[in-house]
Amino acid sequence: MAILAAPTVEPIVTVRNRSELVPIRGPGLEFVVRCHRRVDAWSVFLARQLFRAICLVVSTVWSASTIVVAQSGRIVSLGLRDAAIIVSQAARYTWNTKRVKRWRRKVVFELMVVILGPGNLLIVIVLWPGWILVGAAIWLVRSCAGW
């Protein structure tokens, strides 16, 4: 409760009318203000010049990076084209070798034996190209009959 109670002693008020800067008010203060303004002007000038230099550097780096990206894309596309040419030539050379020709003949022979061999009529029926004609005939009959 003592904290909320009013103080019994009256506070002493001291008023100082004088500032501590008053003795420097003459030529010393003007010199300091002049130096401060010059430093301020130089710092603003320096900040502007740094901003311009940074903008120049950023624009130069941006231009250089776009050129580098474009040229690297071009180089990669040329490399891929050359690789595709080399792979196609290698595949053509491999396709025409004696071993691959023998292997192709064996695969074709085995396929014909499986498709046309005895007991495999199911494969012949499934792969029969006449199914297109049968389907076309059914479609024609249905469209004419109005089903």
C-alpha positions, 0 to 999 in steps of 0.5 A: 500500500505504500507504493500507492500512497502519495509522497510526503516530500515535495520534489525539488525541481531544477531548471537549467536555462543554459545549454551546453552548446552555447559556448561553441556557437561561434565559428567552431560550430559553423565549421563542424556544420560545414564539415558535416554537410560536405561529408553528407554531400560526399556520402550521397555522391558516393552512394549514387556512384556505387548504385550506378556501378552496381547497376552497370555490373548487374546489366553486364552480368545479365547480358553475358549470362544470356549470351552464355546460355544461348551459346551453350544451348547451341553447343549442346544441340550440335553435340546431340545432333552429332551423337544422333548421326554417330548412333544412326551410322553405328546402328546401320552398320550393325544392322548390315553385319552377317551375324545380325542378318543370320539372327534376323533370318532365324527370328523371321523363320521362328515367327512364321513357324509359330504363326503358320505352323500346325495347331496354331490356328488361333494365332492365324485367326487373330492376325487374319487381315480379313477381320477388317472386311468382316467389321466393315460388312457388319457396320454396313448392315447395321447402318442400312438396317437402322440398328 
